[in-house]
Amino acid sequence: MFDVVVIGAGLSGLQAAYTAQQAGLSTVVIEARNRVGGKVWSVPLASGRGCAELGAAWVNDSLQPRIWAYAQKFGMKVVKQRLEGRAVMQEDPDSRMEFPFGISPDFSPEEKKNLEHIRGHIQAESLKPGPPSVKDDNVSLDQYVRDLGALPKTIGMINLWAEVMHGLESTEESAAWFIDYCRRNRGLLAIRADDSTGGQYLRFQDGAQTIANRIADLIGESNIHLSSPVISIKDHTSHITVTTTDGKTFTGRKCILSIPSTMYRELNISPRLPKPVREVTDETVLGDYNKAIVCYDRPWWREQGFNGYFASYSGPVILARDTSVDEKRHYSLTCFVNGQKGRDWGKLLPHERRAVVLQQIAKIFKAGSDSEAFRPIEVFDQIWQHEPFSRGALAPITAMGHLTQYASVYGKPVRNLHFVGTEYSPEWKGYMEGAICSGEIGAREVAAAIGQKPQAKL
Ligand SMILES: Cc1cc2nc3c(=O)[nH]c(=O)nc-3n(C[C@H](O)[C@H](O)[C@H](O)COP(=O)(O)OP(=O)(O)OC[C@H]3O[C@@H](n4cnc5c(N)ncnc54)[C@H](O)[C@@H]3O)c2cc1C
């Protein structure tokens, strides 16, 4: 019998296993996929020019201490997000405006003032300490900003934030969920920033998945069972048994479940989770959060003074960034196709998905039909809703009213079962840092329950 059986080898599960091991607990990790990392997935380019980050990419060295400590421990080289050049805002398919990167788009003075007022309000709310308000949890983010007097362009921008941050429309998540997310993540502006003050500052030259692979090495290959989807968890009070689809059984004193809560309902957990836990987790949703990564031979957009960043109200790409690693002659635009537009895009055939993305890139950067925009050397499209062991991203979002109603049970241990995942993290929820933070907390909970003291942080 193991002390701890960890289900899932994403960053939260890996960290939980590593912290538990460091506390002297015998640990086994059971992972459905044939790889570790979960939503951190770096795929080598056929051209040999580095890798494409199909999942998580950006980190911050000063604001995210856990992921940064690993980056240093593993000697990982980083690249700073490029800030030079003009950005583009697309308001509808036929109108675009260029603006200096990092400044609000050049809307009319009234529209600009309105956007800055509402953004300032949300930023102020997101710097307040404490739990979210019940009132704000029962109103959609869209209604919340309308009640504050948002004008159409501001309403569009808030919707774009919901799409790009969570893969949902602003009508589909509560204002409290949005504000709480910002509170846990150093405020709205830190989430949106691409410089040293924000979440999109640095990327890893050799891929973020290296962190997951190297933590797995620390845990030990023999302690991680890949290609082993779990179907049932049985809590016998004195111990717990975990069974996989191919009939393997693992026995532990405790179990740490690290899969997104939206997927708990697919497991046969006995005895059943308490009713309030089921009520909240049965209703969490995962966003439509997709990437099209378009790789070129040269960064042609820079020659015309473009930064590579664009945002669009009309889509299908709602936001894009230059994700090149010049040292490796890797030149790419990473295009997010999220929310409702991502839902629609995911229904297209692969060649249709690629065609609409290339057409939009060409339009945004004023490139002709015979230009390099239409001659990528590689294109990746990753639809996380199509991944059976992810079903969307970034992190499960609670239903309207549930964040406050079920705060006392959401993510809290049930008998011998403990829950981790980026969704539960008090810091950088939705991010790799949050996954590591939650994994650490979950393992400490288990160690305390078993009566062991964790030794070290990393
Ligand atoms: C497109 C995209 C872009 C992102 N960008 C960033 C970014 O720039 N910066 C950042 O910090 N974060 C980013 N993230 C978020 C980041 O990837 C996640 O927050 C983090 O990886 C979540 O880790 P986790 O362990 O909580 O969950 P997961 O990674 O989902 O791990 C859960 C694990 O459980 C496994 N599993 C599921 N079901 C079963 C089962 N039945 N049996 C066994 N195992 C199972 C899964 O295969 C997976 O390995 C991004 C994510 C996506 C998808």
The ligand as a Gaussian input file, in Angstrom:
#p B3LYP/6-31G(d) Opt

LIG

0 1
 C       -3.977000      27.062000     -24.620000
 C       -3.499000      27.256000     -23.199000
 C       -2.683000      28.322000     -22.898000
 C       -2.217000      28.531000     -21.598000
 N       -1.333000      29.536000     -21.354000
 C       -0.754000      29.619000     -20.139000
 C        0.343000      30.503000     -19.930000
 O        0.773000      31.199000     -20.863000
 N        0.906000      30.559000     -18.686000
 C        0.470000      29.763000     -17.665000
 O        1.043000      29.826000     -16.566000
 N       -0.563000      28.902000     -17.840000
 C       -1.168000      28.802000     -19.049000
 N       -2.141000      27.864000     -19.273000
 C       -2.722000      27.180000     -18.107000
 C       -1.890000      26.007000     -17.591000
 O       -1.594000      25.149000     -18.642000
 C       -2.716000      25.303000     -16.522000
 O       -3.120000      26.192000     -15.526000
 C       -1.975000      24.177000     -15.805000
 O       -1.153000      23.463000     -16.680000
 C       -3.009000      23.274000     -15.152000
 O       -2.392000      22.237000     -14.439000
 P       -3.283000      21.213000     -13.608000
 O       -2.380000      20.214000     -13.039000
 O       -4.175000      21.967000     -12.682000
 O       -4.286000      20.539000     -14.683000
 P       -3.982000      19.639000     -15.962000
 O       -2.801000      20.122000     -16.688000
 O       -5.279000      19.578000     -16.708000
 O       -3.636000      18.212000     -15.360000
 C       -4.587000      17.196000     -15.128000
 C       -3.968000      15.865000     -15.517000
 O       -4.917000      14.830000     -15.216000
 C       -4.905000      13.883000     -16.271000
 N       -6.173000      13.167000     -16.267000
 C       -7.397000      13.622000     -16.659000
 N       -8.316000      12.655000     -16.487000
 C       -7.669000      11.580000     -15.965000
 C       -8.081000      10.289000     -15.566000
 N       -9.340000       9.863000     -15.667000
 N       -7.138000       9.443000     -15.079000
 C       -5.842000       9.822000     -14.948000
 N       -5.402000      11.051000     -15.321000
 C       -6.303000      11.918000     -15.819000
 C       -4.684000      14.734000     -17.499000
 O       -4.238000      13.976000     -18.600000
 C       -3.660000      15.751000     -17.000000
 O       -2.351000      15.298000     -17.187000
 C       -2.604000      27.628000     -20.566000
 C       -3.425000      26.548000     -20.879000
 C       -3.846000      26.353000     -22.179000
 C       -4.685000      25.157000     -22.490000

